[in-house]
């Protein structure tokens, strides 16, 4: 590009620059992708899309944190760029998890794994044909196409035939060598911030497929060797072997370690909070831990949260089953209410139960706001949830204050205050904006919340009358949920495997018991005020202090 041409362009004498000229100008001026696109549109043209090959670390973290079903990200050439552990188990019959088209055409196991192998082949050809047309300058799709042309007669024939494959929403059948027959419906989401990338979700049908995937998850996330756990202090058959009161070395499971690593990669910014150096928690007085109810299918029954209704019955959020369950005093399920990805369960001033829904990291994707709070009458013969508030990002913990305001920890935005009339107090909420929150409890004139995505796992205090000035109460690794006890102390359950008692005024902490992962804690009604603990395996444990 000559200096004279650039001068003419700058002064508006050249009204129709070519795409090549605009692209060269973008490179010379070191324009970002957004500015480059704006320049092209000012010139009345659309820029050629540049495929992105790197995975956004927040998206990678979401994949690691999503364990309900197979999920992965692939590029235009069907290279698998990132996958969650369930996807790794789902495709474990293949020698490698690298390129979906290569796996389909070149791996013999594919013919047995995909029941309708012919349809799968047609879908792969259609995907690659679209990629070549959409990204003509990208060499990677061409390389995959050329390789398959040479190595697979089936691919070459389909490529010549121009067979059209409709990507319907019908379930597809697979035969896994360990899990058996599976029926899943897949959905594909284009990543607008990363051209060429697609997020693929394989949603299982309820029933045998869901249970089979749970078994695959259990194989991917093996429990620690039972011989490594010392027996609990409980007596007889009620003792809970995976939760050990007061050991010195908690041992989190491998899938929790992976989750921690993924979140460490996430570029999620937390509002600056004054930090205080705190010592490691000491050991509390001896306690007794017993199982209240055991999971039917470990991990599929993941207990995300729990709470009590006005009659003292226990309710548990089963995150991956998309339901909350009521248990009687004997530990039997007496009611089930459908709630999508349920989180905190809290008894409201009106004696109804308020349940967070949409507690899934998929709601953190751009444009997604599928979270909120529902409420229902727990005494009804068939409780029917109604939406109390919606439009949140990823609601998780929740608690009421004495005035009937509901506070919700939204992982995507901060603490949200909801008035009794279901309107959001926007002025208060704007002062409590921060990312990465999880659990929440209210005590007196303070809101306490867990900053799960910070390196130290902070417990934060937000004064109700000054929410813009949070302070750090304690540093706990992977602090998940909180509960406020009648004696003024706080209890925090951590997915690192510890139940910790916190004295907020003094910042003192002590470990009640360890095991894990622990996901939530609730205080039982009078007179005993025992602690009820939700676990990642799905068991519910009672701790007597």
N, C-alpha and C positions, 0 to 999 in steps of 0.2 A: 504494500500500500504506500503510495507516494505521499509526500507532505502536502502537495497541492490537492490531491484527492481528499485527504482528511480535512483540509481547510474548507473545501467545498461542502463536505458532509456536515461539518460543524456549523457552517453558516446557512445550511438549509438549501443550498443550491443543488445538491444531489439528493433526490427524493426517493430513489429506489435502489438502495444498496443490496447487493446479493447476499445470500446466506453465508457464503464463504467469507465475504468482507466483514460481516457482522461477527462471525466466529473469530476471525483474526483480531478484530478490534477488542472483543471480549478477553482474549488471551493477553493482548498487549496491556490492557488496563487492569488485568488481574481481577476481573469481576467475579463475584460469587455467583452461584447457580441462579439465585433469585434475581440478581441484577442483570445477569445475562438474559434470562427469560424476559425481563422487563424491556431491555434494549430491543430484542427481536420484535416484541409486540408493538413498541413504538414505531418500528419500521413497517408494521403491517404484515408481519409474517410470524410463523410459529417455529421456534427453534427445534432442531433435531434433539431428541431425548438422549441423554447419556446414561447408560445403565450404571448402577452403583453396585459394587461387589462387596463392600464392607457392611457388616451388621451393626446397626445402632446398638450401643451397649445397653440402653434401657430396654429395647426390644429383646435382646439376648437374656436380660435378667427376667423379663416377663415369661419367656419360654421356660427358663429354669424353674420359675415359681409355679408354673401351670402344670399340674400333674393329674388332671381329671381325664385326659384323653391324649392321643398322639397329636403333636403339633410340631411344625418345622417351617423354615423359611428356605425357599429356593429361588435361584435367579432365572433369567430368561432361557438359559441353556439347560435348565432343570438340575443344575448343581445344587446339592443340599448344603446351604451355608451354615445353618445352625438347626439343632433339633433338641427337643426336651427328652428326658430319660424314658418317658412312655413310648415316644416314637422309636427310640433306639431298641426298646424291647419288642415293639410291634414289627420292626424290620429285622429282627435278630436272626431270621432264617437266611438272610443274605450274607455273603462273605464280608461285604463292606457297605457302608452307607455313604455314598458319594454323589452319584448322579442318577436321578430317577429314571430317565430314559434308558441309560445303559443297563441299569438293574433290570428293567422290564424286558428288554430285548436280548441281552447277552447272558443273563444268569439263568441257568436251567430251573432253579427253584421257583422262578417267577410263574411258570406255567401251573404249578401246584398251588402257589400262594394266592394268586389272583384267580378266583373262580371263573370270571368272565375275562380271560386273558386277552381275547381278541379286542374287546371294547377298550381295555386298558391300553393296548398297543395303538389303537386308533386315536385315543385321547393324547398319548405322548406325541404322535406325529402331528396332530393338530396344534399342540402347544409349541412344538419346534417350528412349524410352518409360520405360525403367528409371530414368533420371536424373530425369525429371519426377516419378515416383512417390516416389523416394527423397529428393529434395531439393525439396519443394513450395514452399519459401520462396525458393529460389534463382532469380533472374530470368533468368540467362544461358541455361539450357536452353530456357526458354520463348521467349526471343528467337530462338534458332536455329531452333526448331520453327516459329515463326510465319513467319520469313523463308523457310524451305524450303517451307512450305505454299503461299506465294504464288508463289515462283519456280520450283517444280518440280512438274509434274503427276505424275511418277512417285512423288515423295515423298508427295504428298497421297493418291494411290491406296493406297500401302502403309500409310499411317497409318490410313486408314479400314478397311482389310481386316483389321487385327490379325494379320497373318501372323507366325507364330512361326519364328524362325531359331535353329537349334541351332548353337552355337559349338563345332564339333568340332575335334579336333587334327589333322585332315587337312591336308596341304600345300596351299597356294594358289598359283595360277599368275599371273604378271605378265609383261608385255612392256615392257621398258624401251627407249626409242628408241636408246640407245647400247649398253647391255649385252646386249640381246636377251632371250630367254626366261629367266625366273627361277622357281624353285620354293622357296617358303619356308613354314615353319610358324610361326604367331605364338602367343605366349603373353602373357597379361595378368595383371599382379600388382597387386592393390589395395594402396595405400600407407596402412597403418593410422595412421601419424602425420600424414597429410595427407588427411582424408576427401575423397572425390570424385576424387582423382588416381589414375591408373593408369600403371604402367610397362609399356610395350609392347616386346616383343622379337620380332624377326623372324629366326628361325633358318634359315639356308640349308641346303639339301640338299648333301651332299658331291658333288663333281664339277663339272660346268659352272657351276652356280649359285655355288659358292664361288669359282671362278676369275673369274667375271664380276663378283662383288662386289669382288674384289681389284683388278680393272681400274678399277672405280668409285672405290675408295679411292685408287688411284694418281692419278686425275684430280683428286680432292679435295685430295690432298697432293702437288702437283707437286714434283719434285726441283729443286734449284737449277740454274740454267743451267750446263751443263758448262763453258762458257767462263769462268766465274768461278773455277774451280778451277785452281790451279797444278799441274803434274805432280808426282807423287811422286818420291822418291829411288830407287825400284826401277828396275831396268833391264829392257828388253824387255817382252814381253807380260804379265809377271806384275805389273807396277806397278798399284797400286790408285788410280785417279784421284780418288776421293771423299775419301780420307784423305791429308791433306797434312802431312808432318812439319814442325812448328815454324812455322806461319804466325802472324801477330800478331792476326788478326781472325777467329775461328771464326764460321761462319754457320749456325746451327741452322735446320732446316726449319720451314715454317709450321705444320705440325701439332704440332711440339714446342712452338712458342710458344703455341699454343692450350692445350696441356696444362698448360704452366706457369701461364697465366692462370687456368685452371680451378682448379688446386690452390691458387693464391693466394686464391681465394674460399672455399676449404674452411675450415670452422671446426674443424679438427683440432688438438687441444691436444697439444703435446709437453712432457713433463716438463722442468722447468727444468734446463738444463745450463750450467755455467759457460762463458761465451763468451770467446774470446780474439781480438784483432784480428790478422789475418794478411794479409800482402801478397798481391797477385795472383801466381799461379805464374809463375816465370821460364821461360826456354826451356832444355830439356835438350839434351844432345849430339845430333848428327844420328843419325837412325835410318833404316831401310829398311822400307817397308810393301809387302807383296805379297798378292794375293788367293789364299787357299787353295781356297775353293770359292765360286762365285757363286750367288745366289738364282735359283731357277727362275721364281718370280713375286714380284717385289719387294713387300715389306710383308706379303703373305700368308705369306711364308716368314720373317717376323720371328723373329730369333734372340734369345731371351730370356736364355739362359745356355749355358754349355758347360763341359766337364770331360774328364778323361782316365781311362781304365780302367787296370788294372795292366799290360796289354800295350802301353800307349802309344797306343791308338787314341782318336781324338777323338769325343766325343758332343756333340750340339747339341740344345737344347730349341727346338722349333718351336712357339711359343705358340699361334698361330691354327690350326695343323694338328693340335693335340692329340696330339703325338707327339715322341719323341726319336729322333734318327738317329745311327748310327755311321758314321764315315768312315775309310777306309783312308789310308795315307800318300800315295796319289795323289789324294785328295779325292773318291773315289767312295763313295756310300752302300752299305754292306754289311749293314745291319740297321736295322729300324724297330720301335720299341716304343710302343704306345698309352699315353699318359699325359695326363689331362685338364689343360689349361692348365699345362704344365710350367714349372718355374722352375729353381732351382739343381740342378746335377749334381755329386755329390761321391763320390769313391772312399772306401769305408769300410775299417776295419781288417780286416774279413772278406773283402776283395777284391771285395765286391759294390758295385754302384753304387746310391747313394741319390739319389732325384729328388723334389724338391718338386712337389706337384700342387695345383691349385686357385688358381693365381696370377692371379686375376682380381678386379677391384674389386667385382663382383657379390656376392662373398662377404663384403663389408663391410656389406651390407644387414642390417637387424635380423633376428635369428633364423637367419641363414645361417652355417654353420660347415663349409663343404664343402672344406676345405683340409687338407693334411697332407703326409706323406712316404711314398713307396713305395720298394721296393728290389728288385733282380733281379740274377741272375748274368749278367754281360755276355758270358761265354764260351759260354753255352748256344746251341744251334742256333736255338731260338726262345725268346728271353728272355721270361719271364712275370712281370710286376710283382706284388708282394704288398704290402699295406698294412703299413707299419712303425708309423706313428702317424697318428691322424686327429683331427678336432674342432678344428683350428686355424681362424683367421679368414681371413687372406690371407698364407700363407707365401710367402717369396721367396728371400732368400739363405740360405746354410747353410755350415757348416764343422765339422770334427771337431777335438777337442783330442787331446793325446797319450794321455789316459786312455780314449779311445773315446767320450766324450760328444759328442753332436751338438747344435750350437747353430743355431737357426733364427730368422731375422729375420721376425717376423710383423707386417705393416703395421698390423694392427688391435689388437695387444696389446703388442708389444715383443719382447725376445729370449727364446726358449724353450729351456731346456736339457733334452735327452732323454738318458736313461741308455742304456747298451748293451742293457739288457733291454727297451727300448721304453717305459719308464715316464717320465713327465715329473717332473723335479725341481721340484715346486711352490714350495718355499721359495726356491730360487735364482731361479726365474722371476718370482716376485712382486716381487723386488727390482729386476728389470730391465724393469719395465712402462713403456712409452712408446708413442706412436703415430707412424705415418708412417715406419717403418724400411723398408729395402729390401735392400741388399747386406750381406754379412757375411764376415769372415775372422778366423781365429784365428792368433795369433803368440805363442809362449811362454805367459805367464800373462795374456794380454790378449785380449779380444774386441773387434774393430773393426767398426763398423757405420755405414751411411750413413743419415742422417736426411733422406730425400728431400723430405719435405713442409715443411721449415723454410725461411724466407726465404733463408738463406745456404747451404743444402745441407751441413750439418755432417757431418764425419767424426768419430765419437765413439769413445772408448776406454772399455771397461768392464773393470776389473780382475776376473779370474775369482774371486778371493777376496773381492771387495767390489763386486758389480755395482750396488749402490744408489748408487755414487758415480762416475758417468760424467764424463768431461772431453772438451773439444773439442780435436781434433788439427789439423783444418784446416777451412776454409770453402770449399766447392766448389759451384758452381751445378749443381743437378740431378745430384748424384753418385748413380749407380745401383748398380753392383756393385763389389766389392773382391777383390783377390787379394794374398796375402802371398808375397813372393819369398824365395829362400834367403839373399840378402844382408841381409835384415832390412827392406828397404823395402816399402812398400805401393804398389799400383797401383789407381787408381780410374777406371772408365769412366763417363762422364757422357752423359746424353741431350741435353745442350747441345752435345755434339760434341767433347769433349776427353778424351784419355787423360793422366792426371796421375800422376806419381810423387811419393810422400810419404815423408818421413823423420819418423817419428812422434816420436822423442825431441826433435828440434829444431824440429818443425812446419814444416820446409822443404818446399817444393813446386816442381816444374817440369813444364812441359807437354811430353809426349813427341811427340804429334801431335794434329791436330784434323781434323774432318770431321763425319760424324754422321748420325743419332744413334748413339752407342755405348752398348751395353746391358750388356756383361759382359766380363771379362778373366780369362784362365787362364794359368798358367805351364806351359809344356811340360815333359815329363820330361827328365832328364839325357840327353845332356851339354850341350845348347845352352841350355836354359831360355829359349827364345824366348817372347814374349807372343803369345797367340792372342786376337783381339778379335772379339766378336759385335756385329753391327750391326742397326739397325732395318730396313734393307732386306732383311736376310737373308744378306748376304755374310759370310764369315769371313775375317779378315785376319791375317797373320803379321807381327809386328814384330820385327826383329832389332836388338838393342841394340849 
